[in-house]
Amino acid sequence: MTNLVVALHVTVCILLILIVLLQSGKGAEMGISLGGGAGQTLFGATGPATILTKITTAVAIIFMVTSFTLAYMSGHKSDTSVMKENTTPVEQTTE
């Protein structure tokens, strides 16, 4: 179970990095908007969310859920083990 969550977490982490890098920043149009006389568009409403913004939100939520799941699983490890009954042999020295 832990391996599945870790694999999902790493995949989502890589996806989140790629999606954020594909988006353009909010200040990308700063020079154009102030020079063209449309300065209020810089500080006004951002408009409808693009598909990349929606995907980023969904992937970020999955990232947070997997982060909390991994934190919970690492703090609540089970006390049972298959190897508990096996003991390590003790070396006896003859002096």
Rosetta blueprint (number, residue, H / E / L):
1 M L
2 T H
3 N H
4 L H
5 V H
6 V H
7 A H
8 L H
9 H H
10 V H
11 T H
12 V H
13 C H
14 I H
15 L H
16 L H
17 I H
18 L H
19 I H
20 V H
21 L H
22 L H
23 Q L
24 S L
25 G L
26 K H
27 G H
28 A H
29 E H
30 M H
31 G H
32 I H
33 S H
34 L H
35 G H
36 G L
37 G L
38 A L
39 G L
40 Q H
41 T H
42 L H
43 F H
44 G L
45 A L
46 T L
47 G L
48 P L
49 A L
50 T L
51 I H
52 L H
53 T H
54 K H
55 I H
56 T H
57 T H
58 A H
59 V H
60 A H
61 I H
62 I H
63 F H
64 M H
65 V H
66 T H
67 S H
68 F H
69 T H
70 L H
71 A H
72 Y H
73 M H
74 S H
75 G H
76 H L
77 K L
78 S L
79 D L
80 T L
81 S L
82 V H
83 M H
84 K H
85 E L
86 N L
87 T L
88 T L
89 P L
90 V L
91 E L
92 Q L
93 T L
94 T L
95 E L
